[in-house]
Amino acid sequence: MEMYGFKKDLPVFRADPDIQLMRLFNLILIKVREFAFDQQYLHDIHYAKRPGRSKSGQSPSSRCLGVEVHTTANGKLKFGFSNALVIIDVNPSLIPSPSSDASSWRPPDNRTSPSSSPYHSPEPRHDHSPGGTKRQHRESPPDMSAECSRHGKRQKHNPIPETWSPPTPDPSSLKQCALRTLSAIGNRRHVLGIHVDGNMFQLWYFDRAGSICSSKISIKDDAELFATSIVLFSLASKERLGYEPFFEAPASVKRRSWFTIQNHEIGVEGHRLRILGIVHPAASLYGRGTVVYEAQPIAGSIDLSSRVVVKCSWQLIAKHSEDKLYRLANQRGVKGLATLHTSCTVALLSEGVRGDLCANHTYRDRELRVQVLSPFCVPLYAVKNINTFQMAFISLIEAHHELHKKAGILHRDISFNNLMVDSDDPTKGILIDLDMAVCDKDADTGETLDVPDLPGGTPHSRAIDLCQPDPLPRALYRHDLESFFYVLFLICYKRANIADPVDYFTDWSTRTWTDMCTLKEGFLLVAISDPVTDAVPLGASWIQPLRLIFRDGYSAKNQRRRRRFVNSQLPPFDEETLDHHVTYERCMTILRTGSA
């Protein structure tokens, strides 16, 4: 370890000190057998350093990992680098040291009770607010890792070019490695990690509720504890290491794989399904961590010849269930919405490893909810034919209107990834994801209902009124129409062949709430005489006329606000429609005829 530290500090060294550290880990696993330790390892773990892919203009990065070893038919070893059992960071870290008031970590047999856990807060000060699409409660940009990378939700049909993507954190950090591991396949409930800084060793735990770390351990002074920790990783079951037991290995396979989810099977309320592949991996470390799979029914009442979607997400236990909204919409005959076949709740984070590490009151508990839906869809932005795209977009507006009119449900999260089309009939739009939706009104009487505040949403498609710090105003139907407009514009603008395009997506996603509000107002209000360029598909027939009705509506709102300073007796402004400028009927007139 002295040599490791010496070489680490050299400006140029002949041997990679991280490789030496990996060899030390492996040596522990081998030499422990010489000390009357006869307990069988559950995993053949090998510690190694995997070179990363170099990017243009950047030096190649590398990752140290604890991986499962497989022996191939010819006797050679094969390492499972794609989804590591243990993630390791032995580079200078971006993670600050934990406070010094924590007790030393101890192996499970000697650990303290959950009520007096030696671990730090599950959401330590150096972590960003856990999130998914959780709003920030301060005037600062949203958490990039949790929110704005959602445009990459379906990797095969990414609507935004890579040059629009925000910069990502240092890939060598343990937190970024945890994000990649959790997001790679979606078969992990949590991730375990090791952080080594010189002679100090630290254990980390990541799941959807936050992260937990031990105090630092001296590799030299606490050598026995250090060696015991390395051995314990090899003795842990797959479930303790983070594998999601909900996914069962195919009948012909003896062991579940870390590296693929294909052909694994699941059971949901009497239905049996085979996973065909991953459609959408989560793009965040904390929060819902929604993962969507393509699946084939193999037993149960669902049509066995169909393809369905399996949606898995870690929802806060206090959050309303989407299931009730889907079933209500189905009862009311809403068309153009995904059909929910069955669903179940699989597990609570508090009942797993997290429950052994810290007290329940220190974090917000989450549960894994699973839904089986149809039809199998592809994103609207993947539709290339402009006529087909138009028909699908109109049908989505109609479906959204039916959802509100017939069932009283307001969607509240219109975005790239929630506007889909039937894979068998791309003219038919399918609205998905009711995570943010609420029963906004009584569909029979029209009475407005009390609803909880909007907990999230996608920044780039959020209405101007909702691009502000808390407290937010009540989300309205015309806010969703405005979100439809932004999604339509961004999809069409991305397809335009413009020499020097404006990066609207980043501007509307990554800045402070005040900046995002100002930029969208500028887009609608300031450039009144600036038409959408002819290079943008549907620019003249759809986008410009829609833009004008939102401009007129917000202009009328601003004028009324100014006039009320002079005359307080003016009649109230109609917020529901921006004084009748923005309505479903006006939008549909534009979409069907191409003029206001």
N, C-alpha and C positions, 0 to 999 in steps of 0.2 A: 504494500500500500504506500510505503514511502517512495518507492520507485514510480508508482502510478502518479502520485502527486508531483514528483519531480519532473517527470516527462510531460505531464499535463501543462505545467507552467512554462515549458520551453517554447520559444517562438517557432522552432522547427524540431521535429522529433522523428526518429526513424521508425519507431513502432507506435501503433495506435494504442493509447492507454485504455480506450474503451474496450478494445478487443481483449486486452489483458484482464480487464474486470470481468468480461463475459467468461473467460477461461477460469477465473476464480470461482464464479457461480457454479460452473460445471464441475470443477474439482471438488467442491463441497458435496455435491450429489453423489460423486463416485467414492470419495474417501470415507464418507459417513458409514459405509458398509463395513469398514474395518474396525468399527467400534461397537460390535455386537448389536447393530441395528438391523433387525430382520423384518421389519414391517414393509410390505410390498407397496411400491409407488403406484398410485392410480394412473399416473401419466408419465410417459417417457419424455421429460422436458429437456430441451437443449437451449442454452442461452447463446445468442449470436447477434452479430450486427449485420443488418441488411442495407447495402448501398441503395440510396434513393435515386430516382430519375432526375437527371439534370434538366433544368428549364433554360430557355434562351436568356442569356444575360445573367444567369445565376449559377452559383456553384452547387454541385449536387449535394443533397442532404442525405442523411442516413438515420436508421432507427435501430436501437437496441431492443431486442424482444426475447421473451421466453416463449418458445413455440413447441408444439407437439411434433414428435419425430415419428415418421412412418418408414418402414422398410419396404422397398420395392421388390419386384419379383427377382431381380438380379442381385439382390442383397445390398444395394446401395441405400443410403439414408436419404429421405426426402423430408424437408422441413416445411411446416405449414405457416409460412410467413404471412399469408393473406389475411388472417384474422387471429391475432396473437392471444395466447392464454394470459400472458403478462406483458404489459407495456412498460418500458424502461426509459428514463431520461437521464443520461450521464453527461449532458452538456451544460454549460452555464445557463441557468434557468431563468425564465421571466417570472416565475412564481415566487413571491416574497416568502421569507421564512415565517413560519407560524409564530404566534406569541409564545413567550417563554414560560407561560404559566401552565402548560400542559404536562401531564404525567407521562412517563415512558410507556411505550406500547409494550404489551405482553402477548405471548401466544394465546390462542383460544382457551386452553386448559386453565390458564391463570388470569384470565381477563376479569375485570371488575364487572359489576352488574350494570345493566343499561342505565339505571338511574344515576350512576356515578361514573359514566363513561369517560375514559381517558382521552377520547378523541375531541377534536375541535368541532366547532359548529359545522353542521352539514352544508352551510352556505357561507364559507369563510369570507373575510373582508375583501380578499383579492379576487373573488369570483365576481363575474358579471351577474346581474339579476337573472335567475333562472327564467326561461322564457318561452320557447315556441313563439307565439305571437303576442306575448304579454306586453302590455303598454309599459313604457318607462314612466315612473312617477317623478320625473325630474326633467328639466329642460335640457335634454342631451340627446344625441343620436341613439336610435334603437340598437340593441345588441346585435351586431352583425352576424355572429355565429349562430344566433338563435332565430333571427327573423328574416333578414333581407336576402339570405341565400336560398330562400324558398323558391326563387324563380328556377332553380335547378331541380325542382321536385321530381319531375319525371325525366330521367337522364337521356332517354332516347329522343325526346322532343323538346329540348331546351329552347325556349323562345328568345332568349337573350344571348347575344354572342359573348364570348369569354372576355372581350375587352370591356364589357359593361360590368363585369363582376367586381365587387369591392375587394380590396386587399385582404388577405387572410392572415391570421396570426402566424408567428414563427412556427414552422412545422416541426421543429425539434422539441417544442414544449410538450410536457406530459399531457396537458389539457387538450392540445390539438390532436395528439395521438389517441387519446380517449375518445374524442369526437369521431375520428376516422374508424376506430374499432367498433363503436356502437352503431355507426351508420353504414358500415360495409354491407351487412347482410340483414341486420335486424333480428338476429337470433340471440342477442345478448341482453340479459336483464341488468347486468352491471359489469363494470370493468375494474380489474385490479392493476395497480401500477407500483413501480419502484422509482424513486428519485434519488440519485446519488450525486452529491456535490462534494468533491474531494474525498475526505475521509468520513463524511456523514451520509447516513442511509435513512430514507424516509418511505413509509408505506402510504399508498393512496387508494381510495375507493371512490368510484364515480357511478352514479345512477341518475335517473330522471328527476330526482328530488334535490340533487346537489352533489357536492363532493366532500369527502372526509379525509383528513390526514392524521397520521400519528406525529408525535414529537420526533425529533431527530435522534438517530441511534449512531453511536460511534462504531464504525466497523472494526477498529482496533481495540477500543476499550470494552466494547460489548460484543466481542467476537462470538461468544456462545449464542447470544440472542440473534445476532446477524445470521449465523449458520442455521439456527433453528427456523428462522423466517423463510430462508430459501428452501429448506426441506419441506416445510408445510405447504408450499405451493404444489409440490409433487404429490402430496398426500390428500389434497382436497378433491372433492367430487366435482364433476362438471357443473353441477348446479351451484356449488359454492364458488367456483371460479367464474360464474356468470352466465352459463349457458341457460337458455330459456327452455324449461322442460315441457312446455306446451307443444313444442314441435317434436314429433316422434319419428325415429328413423324408419325408413321403408322396411317392409317385412323381410326383404331379402338381404338386408344389411344388419350386421351385428352391433355396430357402434354408430352413434350419431356423429355427424361431421361438424367441425367448426367452420369449414370453409365453403359450404354451400347449403342452401335451403331447398334446392330442387329435389322433388320426389319425396320430401318429408311429408308426413301426414298429420292432420289435426282433427279433433272431434269437437263439434260445437252443437250442443243441445240435441244429440241424437243423429246429427249429420256428420258424415265422414268425407273429408276433402283431401286431395293431394295437391301440394304446392308445385306449380309449374315454373315459377320464377318470380323475381322481385320487380315491381313496377315503380315504386317510389320509396327510396330510403330516406330516413329522417335527415334533415339538414341542420339539426341543432343538438347540442350536448345535453341541455336540460329542457324541461318542459314536457310536452305531450309525446314527442318522439314518434310521430305517426309514421307507420310503415305499411305499405300497400302491396299485396301479393296477387298474382294471377293464380287461380286454382281451378281444379276440375273436381266436381262432385263424384264420389265413388259409392256412396250409400246414403239413403235418406230420401226425402220427398222432393228435393230440388232436381230439376231436369238433368239427368246424368250426361246428356250430350252437350250441355251448355258450358261456357266458361264463366266464371264468376270472379268477383273481387273479394279478398279478405283484407279487412282494415284492422290493424292493431294499433292502439294508442294508449298511452299512460295518462289518464285523466285524473284531475283532482277529485277526491272522493265526494266532495261537496258539490261538484259541478253537475248540472242537469244532464240527463241521458239523451243523446240524439235519437235513440230508439223510439221514444214517445212521439217525437215530432215526425219521424218517418211514418209511423203507423197512423198518426192523425191525418197526415197528408194523403196517405193511401185510402183511408176511410172516406175522405172528402173528394176522392176522384181526381186528385191533382195529376196531371200528365207532365212528362218531361223531367221527372225527378227519379233518382235512382231508387230501385226497389230493395227494401230490406227483407231478407229471407229469414234470418235467425241471428242471434247474438248471445253473448255470455260475458261474464266477468271472470277472469282467470286467476288473478292474484293481487295481493296488496304488497307494496314495498315494505311496509312495517312488519310483515310476516316472514320476510326473508332475512338476508344478511344485515340489512340496515337496522332491523329491529334488535340485532345483537350488538350493534355498535353505538347507538345513541338513543336517548329518550324520545318518545313520540312528539312531545311538545316542542322539540327543537326544529321541526321541519313540517312541511305540508305534505301529508301522505297522498300517494297516488295509487290507482288501481289500473290493471291492464284490462282494457275492454276490447272485445273482438266482435266484429260485424261481418256478415256475409251478404254481399250486395250484387245486384246485376242491373243492367247488362254490363259486359266488359266494354270499357270505353277507352278512347284515346283523347288527348287534349284538343280543344278547339283550334289552338294555334298550329297544330300539325296538319290541318286541312289546307291543302295547297290550292285547289280549284276555287276561284273567287266566287262563282255562283253557288257552289256547295257551301262555302264559308258563310255567305249571306243568309242562305236558308237556315243553316244551323244557328247562327247568331239570333235571327228573328225568333226561332223556336225557343231559345233560351230566355229571351225577354218575356215571351208568352208564358213559359213555365214558371218563371219568377213571379209574374203577375198572378197566375193561378194559385200559386203557393200562398200569397198574401190575401187574395180575395176569397178563396174557398176555405182555406184552413187558418187564416189569420196569422201566418208565420212569416216573419221578416228574416231574410237570410243573414245580412250584416257582414258578409265576408266574400263579396264578389271579387275574384282574382283570377290570374292565369290558370291556376291549378284546380279551380273549382268549376270551370266551364269546360265541359267535355262533350264528345259526340259518341254515339253508338258506333262501335267498331264495324258492325255489319251494315249500318246505314248512316253514313257521315252527315246526311242532311238533317238528322234528328239530334238536336242538342239534349244533353243530359246534365242537369244541375246536381251537384254533389256537395257533401260536407256541410252538415248542419251544426258544427261545433259551436259557432258563434250565434246561431239563430235563436229566436225567442218567439213565443206567442205574443204578438204585438197588439192584437185586438180580438174581440169576440167575433168570429166569422158570421154568426147569425144576426147579432144585433148591431155590429159595427162599433161597439163600445171599446174605447181605448183602455188597455190593461196596464197595470204597473209592471215594469220589466226591470231586470238588473242592468247595471251599467255595462256598456260594451267592454269586455275584458281584453280585446285584441283586435285583430284584423291585419290586413296586409298594407303597409304604408303607401306603396306606389299607387294603389288603386283606391285609397281612402278619400272620401269627400272632403272638401275644403273645411267644412264646419267641424270635422272630426280630426283634423290635423292640428291639434293644440294640446297643451298640457291638461292634466286633470284639474277640475272636473269637466267631463265631456257633456255636451248636450245630448238629449235623447236621439238615438238613431232613427231616421225617418225613411219612408219608402223612396223618396226622391234621392236620398243619399246613395242607395243601392243603384239607382239609375245613373248617377254620376260615376259610380265605380265601373259600371258597364262601359261608359264612355271612355274612361281612361284606359281600360284594358283593350278596347277596340282600337284606340289611337296607337297605343304602344305596339300592338301586334302589327298593324299596318305600317307604322313608321319603321319598324325593324325590317320589313320586307322591301322598303323603298331603297333605290340605288342612289344615295345621297353622298356626295364627295366628302363633305365635312359635317357629319350628323351631330346634332345636339344630344348629349347624354341625358335624356329625360329620365330614364329609369333610375340612374344613380342620384340625380337631383331630387327625385320624388321619393327616395327610399332611405338615404343615408345621412341626411342632415338633421338639424334640430327640428322640433315640431314647428317652431315659428318660421324657420327658413322654408320648410316644405309647404306650409300654408301660403307664404308669400310667393313662392315660385309658381304654385298652381294658380293663384289669383292672377299673377302676371301672364300666365299662359292663356287664361280665359278673358281677362279684363283689359290689360294694358295694350296688347298687340291687337287692337280692335280691327284695324284695317289690314292686318297681315293674314292673308289666306293660307290655308294649308297647301304646301307645294303639290303640284300635279304629279310629282313622282310617287306620292303616297297613295297606295291603292284605296279607293273609296273616299279619297280626300274631298272631292267636290260634291259627291252625291250624298255622303253620310256624315263624314267627320266635321266638315265646316258647318253645315246646318245644325248639327247637334251642339257644336261648340257655341254657336250663336244663342241658342235658347238658354244655355247655362250662363253665358255672358249677360244676357238681358235680365235673367233672374237675379243674379248676384248684384248687378248694377242697380236694379230696383230696390234690393234690400239695403244697399249702401245709401241710396238716395233717401229712403224712408228713415233710416237711422239719423241722417243729418237733419231732415225736416222735423223730426220729433223734438230736436233741441229747441226749435223755434215754436212749434205748435204741438203741444202734448195731447191735444184733443183728436188727433188723426186716428182713424180706425186702425185696429191691429193689423199687422202684416201677416199674410198667410204663409207661415214657415213650411207647411206641408208641401206646397207646390212652388215656392218662391213667387208668391202672388200670381199663380196660374201660368207661369212661364214654363215650368218643368212638370209635365204630367206623362203618364203612360200613353195616353192618346196622342199627344203631340210627338212623342218619340216614335211611336209606331207609324204615324203618318210619314215622318221622314224616312224611316227604314223601308216602308212599302212603296213610296213614290219618289224618294230621292230629293224632296224639297219640303221646306217648312210650310 
